[in-house]
Amino acid sequence: MKLSYTTLACPQWDIAKILDAAIASRYDAIDFRGYLGVAELPDSPAFQGDALRELAARVRDSGLAVSCLSSGARMSAPTPAARAKSLDSIRRSVDLCAAFGGDMVRIFGGPIDGIADPVANAAETLLAANEIAAPANVRIAVETHDSWTASAMLRGALVAAGWPSHVGFLWDTHHPFRVHGEDPAVSARNLRERLWNTHWKDSYPLPGGNGDHQLCLPGEGDVPLAAIWKALQSIGYDGWITLEWEKKWHPEIAEPEVAIPAFANCIRKIAALSSGVPAPRPSAAAMPPSS
């Protein structure tokens, strides 16, 4: 099991606090999605020049990996300008991967409003993204997100593109279930050939029956986390298990000092119950203060 968490969880933390939290809860990696209030990594002063080299060295010296650089680029492109913007974001994120010794950039599916043939449109973007990523040996992972939360539809985009060598899937395990009621076993089967990363969160539906939900700590909602784990095991998945705690977008949810260890403990318990092996001791309820 390879544990990671995205920096959406801690939008105002510096690198010291980010690394301390990961080490305290025995994570293996960090997924960078923004840093110190800047959402797009290539736009952050900390991800440029000497500052970038220093930040990357801090990560390496900690013994942690960078599981992914999560960009805001989108697969859907309603206009040529929109596609060019996304490809530029991908190009800049791929370049950042080299600094960290990483090999994965996340992109969103994106909205499909106004696009006559969304699958063909997406395939065109994926082929162009592959041309950027392949020479750098970086993988582009498309998330089940936006208009592409149904795993069969997202799979169709890669099929239409002819399965480009450096393009695959990031299964946000929350979205297909919450948006479509999709069984985790179906999601896993549809994504199995190129499933490289997973994002995890939990939630529960709000009264009213209109599809609204509230994010909550892992294990406190009705997202079938154990069934998701079982589905991943059934396809032999050995990629990243990544907490996506959306504190940046939802300031009302629990603080990262609580959510980061809570996720590690929850996943380890699920894994232990699945294997029949006793779970390891829980991580501390809160991370120690940075030195």
C-alpha positions, 0 to 999 in steps of 0.5 A: 500500500502506497499512501499519499495526500494532496496539498488541497488538505493544507493550502496554507502550510509550508513545506516543513509542515507538509512533510512533517504531517506525512512522516508523522502518519507514515505516508509515502508521498505528497501529491502537490495540488497548489502551494501556499495559496496558489492553486496552479503549481507552475504559477507559484514562486516556490515552484520556480528557479532556485526556490523549486530546487530547494523545495525539491531537495527538502522533499528528497531529503525527507525520504518521501516521494511526489506521487503526482503533480495535480494540474488544473488542465482539462481534457475537454476543449470547447475551443482551440484556445482552451485546448492550447491553455490546457496543453501549456499547463500540461507542458509546464507540469511535466517539466516540474516532474523532473525536478521532483523525480516524479512521473505523473501529472493529473488532469481533469476531464472537464465540462462538455457543454457546447462540444458536439462530440465530447469523446472525439474532442477528448481523444484529440487532447489526449493524443497531444498530451501524450506527445508532450509527456512521452519524451519525458517519461511522464504519465498523464492521469485523467481524473473521473471528474466534471462531465467524466465521472462515469467510468465507462465514458472516461474509458471511451475517451482513451479507447477513441484515442487508441490508448496512448502510451503515457495516458491513463486514469485517476479514479476519484473514488468519490465521484462515480459513486456519489454522482451516478451510484456506480458500483466500485467493482464497475469503476475498477473494471472499466479503468483497470488497464490504465489505473495509475492513481486513486483519490479518496474522500468520504461524504454523506447525502444532505436532506432534500434528495437533490444530490447535495452532500457533505464531506466528512472524515473517512469512515463517517459517511456512506461512501463504500470505502471497504468495497472500493478497496476490495474492488482495487484488490480484485484487479491487482491495483498497486498504485497510489492511495491518495487522500484528497481532503478538500480544505481549500475549497471547503474551509468548514471541514476538519483541519488537516491535523485531524484529517491526514492521520484519520485517513491513514488509520482508516485505510490501514484498518480497511486493509487489515480487515481485508487481509485478516492481519491485525492493523498496525498501531494508529497514527497520532491524532494530530501531527507534532509541531514543526521544528 
